[in-house]
Amino acid sequence: MKKSIFTLLFLFVSVFLFAQNKPNVLFFLVDDLGWNDIGTNGSKLYETPNIDKLANESMNFNNAYAAYPRCVPSRFAMMTGQHPARNRKSDARFTTVGRVTLGKAMKENGYGTYFAGKWHLGRTEAEWPHNQGFDVNIGGCAAGAPGSYFFPYHDPTKSKNNVPYYGLEEGIKGEYITDRLTDETIKYIDKNNPEKTGKPFFVYLSHYAVHTPLQAKPELVEHFKKKVKTLHFEGKSYFFGPDGRVKMRQDNAIYAAMVAGMDESLGRIVAKLKELGIYENTIIIFTSDHGGLSNSGLENKRALATTNKPLRAGKGHIYEGGIKVPVFVRWPGVVEKKEIAESVITGMDYYPTILEMCGLPSEPENHIDGVSFVPALKGEEMNTDRPFYWHQTAARPTSTGDHNSSVIRVGNYKLHHFLDDDRIELYDLEKDPYEKNNIAKESPDITSKLDKKLSNWKKEVNAAEVKKGKNKSNKK
């Protein structure tokens, strides 16, 4: 009897000490947020005081990339640590079934796991967060965007995937989904405070904001309508060129209000962490899944959300505006003030990085393409010779104006190989970060070497090929 009591006491103390020694993790993911859609990166319209404050306490990655310029493949890479081009996948169909997700890895290592918001990986419930490693799922389903940002959020007339969202079937008419997801996340953190549960938590808040439809709280919209009138814009509103129709101004008041609502969410969650006394034991990672929606096909009149200027192009494109994303990482005891990292990182790298930051074993058999960027967080230079790849065979020339292409970056050189017309572009990002001057012809040796390396990689990962006769309009 005494032995049983001592055994239980030992287990209780062990669990308690584990919770005290392991940091909590908040992964804060925004949908369609461009690199410069935040104040700290230069926006004059968007107001992001909470993100800016976090950036001032974090490592700021100047060369952080999404693994793909669209939602689904990018999210797949973050959740699995695997490149979305592997095994002949296009951007049409991704699932984490059969893979050990980041959520599952954290759960198996003693973490409470929580997912809220946009999942968009798989059409059936078996593929959704609560069956893919997360204890709790609020809102994660097949939908890629809400039918409405105001409850009821679903609209089956817009998409067969737009059914009542898992865990959000009930609500108050008119409540805003960004606020609702924040409320639910705060409830979870409050209930699962490690000091109560003896268990650290991994919170993955994946906002539907700031993806279309462009809808925001009326009071914020009015504020930004007034602000837009005070700003001076030079040049034309749109540019029509090889990347389609490109928005050239940050002047959309509704989008600005959506950004502000998302920033409020971060501020409220940070306030709760501080209230509970666990802010100094919580790692916070802030990022976006790809660049902002700034491009459309030449004939497409859709409303565009933002501009990624001075970066080239936006969502859908593998130019910098489509794949460069803001990344801020606050790691108590390691990074607590603003520091700048120039090392290149990508979406597959979060998985091994979070494991290492939490003192958990690496799982290279799962995150096979990811590389931990903990050295960069500690101020070391890394990835100087590491090749980075992108590959898309499901371009949407009439929707976002992009083209089927494969891309490689090594060091400062970035090569685009457009697949429909076998055209190559080469840029030196150190001298030309906005990809204006194609130097492929004047640098034949570099071009040939990088293109061959890109081709070999595609064979290695069994990347999909462009179907003949598809996307003929891709040609510029």
N, C-alpha and C positions, 0 to 999 in steps of 0.2 A: 504493500500500500504506500509506504513511504517512498519507495523507489518510483512509483507511478507519479506521485506528487512532484518529486524532484525532476522527473523527466518532463512533465508538463511545464513546470516552472522554467526549466532550461530552454524548452522550445519557445515559450513566451518571450523570454529575455532575448533569445537569438533573433526572433522575428522583429522585436522592438529595435534592437541594435541595427539590424539590416535596414529598417526604414529610416533610422537616424543617419546612417552612413551613406545611403544611396540618395542621390538627388532626384527630385521630381523633374518631369520634363513637360514643357508646354510647347507644342509644335503648332504655330499659328500660320495657316496657309490661306492666301487670298487668291481669288480666281480672276485671271485676266488683268492683273495690276501691272502696269508698265514700270520700267526701271526708274523713270523720273516722275512718277505719279505721286510722289511724296515730297514734303517740304525739304527734308534734309538733302535730297538729291536735286533740288533746284526749282521745284514747281512754284509758280507765283499765284496760282489759283487754289490748288488743293490745300486744305488745312489738316495737318496730321501731327498735332502736338504730342500725342502719346507715342506714336511711332518714332518721331524725332527724339523724344526723351530716351526711348529704348536704344536708339542708334548711338546716342551719346554715352551709353553704358555698355557698348557692345563692340565686337569685332565686326567691321564693315568690309564685306568682300566686294572689291571692285571688279572682279572677273568671275562672277558667279553665273552659271548657265542652267537653264532648264534642259532636260534631256530631249525635248521635242517641243516644237512651237504650238502645240495644241494640248487640250486638257487631258484626254484619256491616256495617251502614251506617256505623257509627262508624269501623271499621277501613278501610273503603273511602275515607272522607274523609281519614284520615291518610296513606294510601298514595298518593292521587292529587291531593290539594289541591282536590278538587271536592266540591260539596255533594251529599249522597246523594239529595236530592229531584229533581235534574235529570233530565229526559227520562222522566218518568212512572214512576220506580222506586219500589217499595215495599221493605220490609225482607226480602223473600223471596229475591231473586236478585241478586247483585252479582258482577261480575268486573272485573279490571283489564286484561283483554285489549283491545288496541287503544288503550291509554293508556300514557303514559310515567310509570311509577311513580317514587316517590322513590328506590327502589333502583336503577332503571335510570339515573336522572339522576346519581346518585353514581358509578355504574360508568363511565358515559360521560365523567365528569370525572376519571378516574384513580384512583378509590377501589376497594379490595377490599371486596366486599359480602357480608355474612353474615346469614342469617335463621335463627332458631331458635324453635320453639314453635308457637303457634296462628296460622294464616293465615285459614282459614274463608271464603276468597273464591274460589268456583268449585269445581265438582264433579270436574273432569277435571285430569289432570296438566299439561296445557298451560297451565292457569290458575294453577299453584302457583309459589312463590317462585323456584325454580331456572329457570323459564321466564319470569319477570317481573322480571328485573334483578338477581338475587342469584346470586353465584358458588357459594354453599353454602346448602343448605337442610336443616335438621335438624328434622323433625317437622311441617313446614308442609304441610297437606293440606286436605281438605274438612271434617274434623271440627271441631265447635265446642266439644267438651269430651271429655276422655279417658273411655273406658269404665271405666278404673280408673287411679288415680294410681300404682299399683304395677305393674311389668312382669309380664306383657304388658299394655300400656296399652289396646289396642283391644278392643272387644266388639261384634262384628257383630250380636248379638241386640238391641242397643239402638238402632242406627241403621245404615242402609245406608252412611253415610259413615264409620262407625267400623271401618275396615279397618286393617291394619298401617300405622302412620304412616311417611311417607317419611323414610328415614334412621334410623328407630328400630325397624326390623324385628327387630333382634337386641338382646339385653340380658341382664342378670342377673336372674333371677326375684326379684321383691320389691323391686327398686330403685325409688326414688321419682322421678317424672318431673321434678319441680322441680329435684332434685339432678342428674339426668341432663342436663337442658338446660344447667345451670350448668357441669357438667364439660365438655360439648362446646364451650361458649362459651369457657371458659378455654383449652382445647386450641387453638382457632382463634386466639385473641389471642396465645398463646405462639408458635405457628407463624408468625403473620403480623405479628410485631413489626416496625414500620416500619424499625427500625434494621437488621433482617435483609433485609427485602424491598425497601426503598426505596419503599414504597407505603403511604399512610395507609389506615385501615380504617373502614368504616361497619358497626357491629354493631347489628342490630335484634333484641333479645331480647324475644320476645312470650310471656310465660308463660301456660300454661293455668290456673295458679293465679290467683285464688282462686275460680274458677268451680266450681259443683257438678259431680260428686258431692262431698259433704263427706267428705274422706278425708285423713288426715295421719299423720305418723310417730308411732308409739305413745308414745315417750318425751315428745314435745312435748304430746300430748293429755293425758297424765297430769299434766304440769306445770300446764296451764291448767284442768283439772278442779279441782285444788286451789285455784288462784287464784280461780276463779269463786266458790267457797264463802266467800272472804274479802270479797267485794264486797257492798255494800248497794244494793238496787234499790228505788226508790219507784214506786208505781203498778202498773198491770196489765202483763202480758207483751205483750199485743196490744191494738190499737185497731181497732174495726170501724167503718168510716165510708165517706165518698165515694170514697176511694182504695183501697177493698178492705180486706183484713186486713193490718194494718201491725205489724211487729215493733217493740217499743218499748225493747228492751234489747240491749246487747252482752254476751251471756252464753253464746255457743256455743263450747265449749272446742275442738271440732274445727276450726271456722273460725279461731279464734285461733291454733291450731297451724299451719294453712295459711299464715296471714299471717306467722308467725314463720319458717316455712321459706322463704318468698319473700324476707323480709328478709335471711336468711342468704345467699341467692343474691347479692344486691347486695353484701353485705360481702365475699364471696369474690372477686367480680370486681374490686372496687376494690382489694383486697389484691394481686391479680395485676398490675393496672395500676401500682401503686406498686412492686412487686417488679421489674418490667421498666423502671422509670424513665420511664414514659410517662403517668403520671397527670396531670402538669401540662401535657400537650399533648392531653388528651382531654376533649371536651365530653360532659357527661352530662345526659340529659333523662330524668326520671322522671315517669310519669303512669299513668292508668287509662283504660279505654275508655268508661266511664260509671259511674253510681252503683251502690252496693251493692244486692244482692238483699234487699229488706226488705218487699216487698209480694206479695200473692197475691189471687186472687179471693175473695170472701166465703166461698164454700163449699169453697175449696181448702185442704187440710190439709198441703200440702207443707212440708218443713222450710225455714225461712228462715234466711239466713246471718247477717245483721247488722241494725243500725238506722242510718239516716242522720240521726236526730235531732241537732240541732233543725231540720235541713232537711226540707222536706216531701216525702214519698213516696220512691221509689227506682227501681231498674231498670225500664225500660218507660215511665216517666212523664216528661213534660217539665217537671214541677215541679223545683225546684232539686236535690232529692235524687236525681233520676234523671240529671241532666246535669252537675252541678257536679263537677269532678274535681281531685285534687291535682296540681299541676305544680311541679316543682323543676328549675331549670336551672343547672348549674355550668359556667361558661365561663372557663377559665383566662385570666388577664390582663384580664378584663372584670368577671366576677362570681365572687368567691371567698369571700365572707362573706354572712351572711344579710341579704337585703334584701327589701322587700315591694313588689310591683307591684299596683296596683289596676286597671290597664287590663284590659278584657275581651278574651280571646282564645278561639279555638275550634280544633277538630281539624283543619280544613283548613289552618291556619296553620303547622304544623310544616314542611311541605315547603319553602315559600319562606324560612322562618327558618333552617333548617339550611343551605340553599344559601348564604345571605348570611353566616352565621357562619363558613362554610368558605372564604369569599372566592370563591365560584363564581357564575357568571352566573345571574340570575333566568330563569325559564322561564314567563312569564305565560300563554303559550298552552297550557300543561299544567296548572299549579296555578291554574286560572282563578278560583277562589273564595277562595284563600288570600291572606293578607296577612302579610308578615314582621313579627314582633314584636321585631325587634332594637332598635328605638328604646326599647321598654319595658325591655329588658335593660340598656340604657345609662342607665336612670333617667328617661326622658322619658315624659310622658303621651301616650297615643294612643288611637284608637278611641272617642273621647268621643261622636261623632255617628254612628258606623258602626252600621247595623242588623244584628242577628243573627237568623237564622231557623232554625226547626225545623218539620218537617212529617212526620206519620206517618199512614198509611192502612191499617196492618195491626196494629191494636191487639189485645191479648190480655186481654180483660176477665176471663176465667176463670183465666188463668195468673198474670199479674202485676197484674191489676186496673186496667190503664190503658185509655185511651179515644182514639179517633181525634181528632187535633187538629192545628192549625197554631199556631205561636207566634212572636212577634216581641219582641225586646228592643232598645230604643233608649235610651241613657242609663240612667237608673234605672227606667224604666217597662218592664214586661213584660206583654204581652197574650196570653191564651190564647183561641183560638176553637175550641170543641169542635164537631166536624163532624157528629155524628149527631143532635144536638138543637139545633144553631145557637145555642149558648150561649156567652157571652163573660165572661171574668174579666180584671180588670186589677189589677196590683199595683205599688206603688212600693217597689222593693227597698231603697232607702236607708232608708225608714222601716219597712218590713215585709219583711225578708229571708227570712222563713219562710213567706211567702205565706198569711197567715191572713185578711187583710181585703180582700175584693174591693171595689174602688172604681170599678168600671165605670159604675155608675149615677150616681154623684156627680161623675164626670169625663167627661161625654159628648163633649166636644171632643177630648180626648186619645184616648178610646176609638175614636171615628170615624176620626180621622187615622191611628192605628196600624193599625186593621183594614183601611182602604183600602190602606195601604202594603203590608200583608201579602198582600192579595188581588192587587195588581199584581205583586208578586214571584213569586207562584205561577204567574201567567200567563207571566211572563218566562222562568222556568226550565222551564215545561211540567210542573209537578208533577202527580202522580197524584191522581185524585179517589177518594172513597170509593164503592165499588160499592153500589148500592141494594140494600137488604135484607141487607147484610152487617153483622155485629156489632150487631144490634139490642139486645143486652143491654148495650151500652156506656152506654146512657142511665142517668143517676144518678137 
